[in-house]
Amino acid sequence: MSNPITLKKLAHLSNFSISTVSKALADNPEISKETKEKVKKLAKLYNYTPNLVARSLKERKTRTIGVIIPNVLAHFFAKVLVGIEKEAVELGYNIITCISDESYDKEAKSIQMLGSGSVDGFIISISKGTYQKNDYQHLSSTIEKNIPVVMFDRVTEHVECDKVVINDFESSYDATKKLILSGCKNVIFVSPINNTNVGVERVKGYNKALEDYSSPKALSEILIIEDYKEFAQYFNDYLDKKTVDGIVAADELSAIYTMNLVIGRGLKVPEDISVIGFTDGILSENSNPPLTTVDQHGIELGEIATRKLIQRLEQNSNEDQKEYTTTTLKTTLIKRGSARLDS
């Protein structure tokens, strides 16, 4: 059996230095695209596998990323996780995932546990509990220890770090506008995430569309879901008193749950009430009727967040720290059977 090829041998075969080959394999921005392609092609040809243990000891890094998400059952977060893992593996990193379960305490304990030498940096979407407590010291203190943090989706202006979000305001604005222009006169907004930055921005977009396109301006009606069982009775009582012909829901589960309540009353979707939600997940594709939804491009979002973090981790300590940036992804409205929309 032949001996496995080493980094030194790969450098000799490529006519590059060991340092250049190592950086090329790690996608270091210092190395040109042409050099990276040549080195990676050669590494693949000779089936080169990096010694991650030796590399970690030399660099005094774990080459592991901590990922903290509020809810693994939500399809959006699952898709983001797929993007994070895919990109991390390609760049030579592993991930450890923790679920905050929307709890401030679980989120803070996860940060403390993993930040004690288990990971090099964090990718996080903030829990509802943290927003309610309005305490972000566990995140700020982590960054002060030179452990970089990248926030995605649910972010806060109280912590300076790199962030990746979608255009929540514009997405909600566009969804509401399309319902109004398709003939809906009484559009309501349903949300289980009203206390997060995401929920706030989507409500703002909804209200702005009502202001711009309702003539006369329709009354803003925002129904908050705190408990789904209690909401069912509240929603039915609401429909007994109010006329509704359009619903914009802040996420996938609330959209489908509300749509089922509408159908349970003997009303038809979309003939009587049109429904638009967020997140293009399995539930959206297989609901009856299939849900018209805003695709948040979760996999791409996860990939971008991972690249941002790894760039922070691998920048030379002697270099000036780059300014923090916020990347905003545009969403896509996927038209299905739950809403009557003009083309």
C-alpha positions as CSV (number, residue, x, y, z in Angstrom):
1,M,0.0,0.0,0.0
2,S,1.5,3.4,-1.0
3,N,2.2,6.0,1.6
4,P,-0.3,8.9,1.8
5,I,0.8,12.0,0.1
6,T,1.9,14.8,2.4
7,L,1.6,18.6,2.2
8,K,5.3,18.8,1.5
9,K,5.1,16.3,-1.4
10,L,2.1,18.2,-2.8
11,A,4.1,21.4,-2.6
12,H,6.9,19.8,-4.5
13,L,4.6,18.5,-7.2
14,S,2.9,21.8,-7.7
15,N,6.1,23.9,-7.6
16,F,4.6,26.1,-4.9
17,S,5.7,26.6,-1.3
18,I,4.1,24.6,1.5
19,S,2.6,27.8,2.8
20,T,1.0,28.7,-0.6
21,V,-0.4,25.2,-1.0
22,S,-1.8,25.2,2.6
23,K,-3.5,28.6,2.0
24,A,-4.8,27.5,-1.4
25,L,-6.5,24.4,0.0
26,A,-8.0,26.6,2.8
27,D,-9.4,29.1,0.2
28,N,-7.3,31.9,1.7
29,P,-8.2,35.2,-0.1
30,E,-4.4,35.9,-0.4
31,I,-4.1,33.2,-3.0
32,S,-5.2,33.7,-6.6
33,K,-8.1,31.8,-8.1
34,E,-5.8,30.2,-10.7
35,T,-3.4,28.9,-8.0
36,K,-6.2,27.6,-5.9
37,E,-7.6,25.7,-8.9
38,K,-4.3,24.2,-9.8
39,V,-3.5,23.1,-6.2
40,K,-7.0,21.6,-5.6
41,K,-6.9,19.7,-8.9
42,L,-3.5,18.2,-7.9
43,A,-4.7,17.4,-4.4
44,K,-7.8,15.6,-5.8
45,L,-5.6,13.7,-8.3
46,Y,-3.4,12.3,-5.6
47,N,-6.2,11.9,-3.1
48,Y,-4.6,14.3,-0.6
49,T,-6.3,14.4,2.8
50,P,-5.2,17.2,5.2
51,N,-4.0,16.2,8.7
52,L,-6.6,18.2,10.6
53,V,-5.2,17.2,14.0
54,A,-1.7,18.3,13.3
55,R,-3.0,21.5,11.6
56,S,-5.1,22.4,14.7
57,L,-2.2,21.8,17.1
58,K,0.1,24.0,14.9
59,E,-2.4,26.8,14.6
60,R,-3.7,26.4,18.1
61,K,-7.2,26.2,16.6
62,T,-10.0,23.6,16.8
63,R,-11.1,24.3,13.2
64,T,-14.6,23.8,14.6
65,I,-17.5,26.3,14.4
66,G,-20.3,26.5,16.9
67,V,-23.8,26.9,15.4
68,I,-26.7,28.0,17.6
69,I,-30.2,28.0,16.2
70,P,-33.6,28.6,17.9
71,N,-35.4,25.6,16.5
72,V,-34.2,22.6,14.4
73,L,-37.8,21.6,13.5
74,A,-38.3,24.8,11.5
75,H,-37.5,24.1,7.9
76,F,-35.8,27.4,7.4
77,F,-33.2,26.8,10.1
78,A,-32.7,23.2,8.9
79,K,-31.9,24.5,5.4
80,V,-29.5,27.1,6.8
81,L,-27.8,24.3,8.8
82,V,-27.3,22.4,5.5
83,G,-25.6,25.4,3.9
84,I,-23.4,26.0,7.0
85,E,-22.2,22.3,7.1
86,K,-21.7,22.1,3.4
87,E,-19.5,25.2,3.3
88,A,-17.6,24.4,6.5
89,V,-16.6,20.9,5.3
90,E,-15.4,22.3,2.0
91,L,-13.2,24.8,3.8
92,G,-11.8,22.2,6.2
93,Y,-13.9,22.9,9.3
94,N,-16.3,20.9,11.4
95,I,-19.4,22.2,13.2
96,I,-21.0,21.7,16.6
97,T,-24.7,22.5,16.6
98,C,-26.7,23.6,19.7
99,I,-30.5,24.3,19.9
100,S,-31.5,27.2,22.1
101,D,-35.1,26.2,22.0
102,E,-36.0,29.9,22.0
103,S,-34.4,30.2,25.5
104,Y,-32.0,32.9,26.6
105,D,-30.5,30.6,29.3
106,K,-29.8,27.8,26.8
107,E,-28.4,30.2,24.3
108,A,-26.0,31.8,26.9
109,K,-25.0,28.4,28.3
110,S,-24.2,27.1,24.8
111,I,-22.0,30.2,24.1
112,Q,-20.2,29.7,27.5
113,M,-19.7,26.0,27.0
114,L,-18.4,26.1,23.4
115,G,-16.5,29.3,23.8
116,S,-14.2,27.7,26.4
117,G,-11.9,26.2,23.8
118,S,-14.3,23.9,21.9
119,V,-14.8,26.2,18.9
120,D,-13.1,29.0,17.1
121,G,-16.2,31.1,16.4
122,F,-19.9,31.2,16.3
123,I,-22.8,31.4,13.8
124,I,-26.0,32.2,15.6
125,S,-29.7,33.2,15.1
126,I,-31.0,34.8,18.3
127,S,-33.7,33.2,20.4
128,K,-37.0,34.8,21.3
129,G,-36.0,34.6,24.9
130,T,-32.9,36.8,24.3
131,Y,-35.0,39.4,22.6
132,Q,-37.5,39.4,25.5
133,K,-34.7,39.7,28.0
134,N,-32.9,42.3,25.9
135,D,-29.5,41.1,27.2
136,Y,-26.8,40.4,24.7
137,Q,-23.8,40.5,27.0
138,H,-23.0,36.8,26.4
139,L,-22.5,37.7,22.7
140,S,-20.6,40.9,23.2
141,S,-18.2,39.4,25.8
142,T,-17.5,36.5,23.4
143,I,-16.4,39.0,20.7
144,E,-14.3,40.8,23.2
145,K,-12.4,37.6,23.8
146,N,-11.5,37.6,20.0
147,I,-13.9,34.8,19.3
148,P,-15.8,36.0,16.1
149,V,-19.5,35.8,15.8
150,V,-21.7,35.9,12.7
151,M,-25.4,36.5,13.2
152,F,-28.0,35.4,10.6
153,D,-31.7,36.0,10.2
154,R,-32.5,37.1,13.7
155,V,-29.9,39.8,14.6
156,T,-29.6,42.8,16.8
157,E,-28.1,46.2,16.4
158,H,-26.8,46.0,20.0
159,V,-23.9,43.7,19.0
160,E,-21.3,44.7,16.4
161,C,-20.5,41.7,14.3
162,D,-20.9,40.4,10.7
163,K,-24.5,39.6,9.8
164,V,-26.5,37.9,7.1
165,V,-30.2,38.6,6.7
166,I,-32.9,38.7,4.0
167,N,-34.9,41.8,2.9
168,D,-37.7,41.1,5.4
169,F,-39.4,44.5,5.0
170,E,-39.4,44.4,1.2
171,S,-40.5,40.7,1.1
172,S,-43.5,41.4,3.4
173,Y,-44.3,44.6,1.5
174,D,-44.3,42.8,-1.8
175,A,-46.5,39.9,-0.6
176,T,-49.1,42.2,0.9
177,K,-49.0,44.4,-2.2
178,K,-49.6,41.4,-4.5
179,L,-52.7,40.4,-2.4
180,I,-54.1,43.9,-2.6
181,L,-53.5,44.3,-6.3
182,S,-55.2,40.9,-6.8
183,G,-58.4,42.2,-5.3
184,C,-58.0,41.5,-1.5
185,K,-59.7,44.3,0.5
186,N,-59.1,43.0,4.1
187,V,-55.6,41.6,4.5
188,I,-54.4,40.6,8.0
189,F,-51.0,39.7,9.3
190,V,-50.4,36.6,11.5
191,S,-47.1,36.2,13.5
192,P,-45.6,33.9,16.1
193,I,-42.3,35.9,16.0
194,N,-43.5,39.5,16.7
195,N,-40.8,40.2,19.3
196,T,-37.9,39.5,16.9
197,N,-36.3,41.8,14.5
198,V,-37.6,39.6,11.7
199,G,-41.1,39.8,12.9
200,V,-40.9,43.6,13.4
201,E,-39.6,44.2,9.9
202,R,-42.2,42.0,8.3
203,V,-45.0,43.9,10.1
204,K,-43.5,47.2,8.9
205,G,-43.5,45.9,5.3
206,Y,-47.1,44.8,5.7
207,N,-48.2,48.2,7.1
208,K,-46.4,50.1,4.5
209,A,-48.1,48.2,1.7
210,L,-51.5,48.9,3.2
211,E,-50.6,52.5,3.3
212,D,-49.4,52.6,-0.3
213,Y,-52.0,50.4,-2.0
214,S,-55.2,50.2,0.0
215,S,-57.7,52.8,-1.1
216,P,-59.0,53.9,1.3
217,K,-56.2,52.7,3.6
218,A,-57.2,49.4,5.2
219,L,-57.0,49.0,9.0
220,S,-53.9,47.2,10.1
221,E,-54.8,43.9,11.8
222,I,-51.9,41.9,13.4
223,L,-52.8,38.6,15.1
224,I,-50.1,37.4,17.4
225,I,-49.6,33.6,18.0
226,E,-48.2,32.8,21.5
227,D,-49.9,29.4,21.9
228,Y,-51.3,27.6,18.8
229,K,-54.2,25.9,20.7
230,E,-55.4,29.2,22.2
231,F,-54.9,30.9,18.9
232,A,-57.3,28.5,17.1
233,Q,-60.2,29.7,19.3
234,Y,-59.1,33.3,19.1
235,F,-58.9,33.2,15.3
236,N,-62.3,31.6,14.9
237,D,-63.8,34.2,17.1
238,Y,-62.1,36.9,15.0
239,L,-63.5,35.6,11.8
240,D,-67.0,35.5,13.3
241,K,-66.7,39.3,13.7
242,K,-64.4,40.4,10.9
243,T,-64.3,39.9,7.1
244,V,-61.0,38.7,5.9
245,D,-60.0,37.8,2.3
246,G,-56.2,37.8,2.6
247,I,-53.6,36.6,5.1
248,V,-49.8,37.2,5.2
249,A,-48.1,34.9,7.8
250,A,-44.7,35.6,9.2
251,D,-43.5,32.0,8.8
252,E,-44.3,28.6,7.3
253,L,-46.0,26.9,10.3
254,S,-48.3,29.9,11.1
255,A,-49.3,30.2,7.4
256,I,-50.3,26.5,7.1
257,Y,-51.9,26.4,10.5
258,T,-54.0,29.4,9.8
259,M,-54.9,28.1,6.3
260,N,-56.2,24.9,7.9
261,L,-58.3,26.9,10.3
262,V,-59.8,28.7,7.4
263,I,-60.6,25.5,5.6
264,G,-62.0,24.0,8.8
265,R,-64.7,26.7,8.8
266,G,-65.9,25.6,5.4
267,L,-64.2,28.5,3.6
268,K,-62.1,27.9,0.4
269,V,-58.5,28.8,-0.1
270,P,-57.8,30.8,-2.3
271,E,-61.4,31.5,-3.5
272,D,-62.5,33.0,-0.2
273,I,-59.2,33.8,1.5
274,S,-55.7,34.0,-0.1
275,V,-52.7,33.0,2.1
276,I,-49.0,33.8,1.7
277,G,-46.3,32.6,4.1
278,F,-42.5,32.6,4.5
279,T,-40.0,29.7,3.9
280,D,-40.2,27.3,1.1
281,G,-40.2,24.0,3.0
282,I,-41.6,20.5,2.7
283,L,-44.8,21.6,4.4
284,S,-45.4,24.4,1.9
285,E,-45.0,22.1,-1.0
286,N,-47.3,19.4,0.3
287,S,-50.1,21.4,2.0
288,N,-53.5,21.4,0.4
289,P,-53.5,23.7,-1.4
290,P,-49.8,24.1,-1.8
291,L,-48.6,27.3,0.0
292,T,-47.7,30.4,-1.9
293,T,-44.5,31.4,0.0
294,V,-41.5,33.6,0.2
295,D,-38.3,31.6,-0.4
296,Q,-35.6,32.8,2.0
297,H,-32.8,30.9,0.3
298,G,-31.7,29.3,3.5
299,I,-28.9,27.2,2.1
300,E,-27.3,30.1,0.4
301,L,-27.7,32.2,3.6
302,G,-25.9,29.5,5.6
303,E,-23.0,29.3,3.1
304,I,-22.5,33.1,3.1
305,A,-22.5,33.2,6.9
306,T,-19.9,30.4,7.1
307,R,-17.6,32.1,4.6
308,K,-17.9,35.4,6.5
309,L,-16.9,33.6,9.8
310,I,-14.0,31.6,8.3
311,Q,-12.6,34.8,6.6
312,R,-12.5,36.3,10.1
313,L,-10.9,33.3,11.5
314,E,-8.2,33.0,8.9
315,Q,-7.3,36.7,8.4
316,N,-3.7,37.4,9.6
317,S,-3.6,38.7,13.1
318,N,-1.2,41.4,12.0
319,E,-3.7,42.7,9.5
320,D,-6.1,45.5,10.3
321,Q,-9.4,44.1,11.3
322,K,-11.9,44.5,8.5
323,E,-15.1,46.5,9.2
324,Y,-18.1,44.4,10.1
325,T,-20.6,44.0,7.2
326,T,-24.3,43.1,6.8
327,T,-25.2,41.0,3.7
328,T,-28.8,41.2,2.7
329,L,-30.2,38.5,0.4
330,K,-33.2,39.1,-1.8
331,T,-36.0,36.6,-1.5
332,T,-38.2,35.0,-4.2
333,L,-42.0,34.7,-4.1
334,I,-43.0,31.2,-5.1
335,K,-46.6,31.2,-6.5
336,R,-48.6,28.1,-5.7
337,G,-52.3,27.4,-5.0
338,S,-53.0,29.2,-1.8
339,A,-53.2,32.7,-3.2
340,R,-54.9,34.3,-6.3
341,L,-52.3,36.6,-7.6
342,D,-52.1,38.6,-10.8
343,S,-49.1,37.7,-13.0
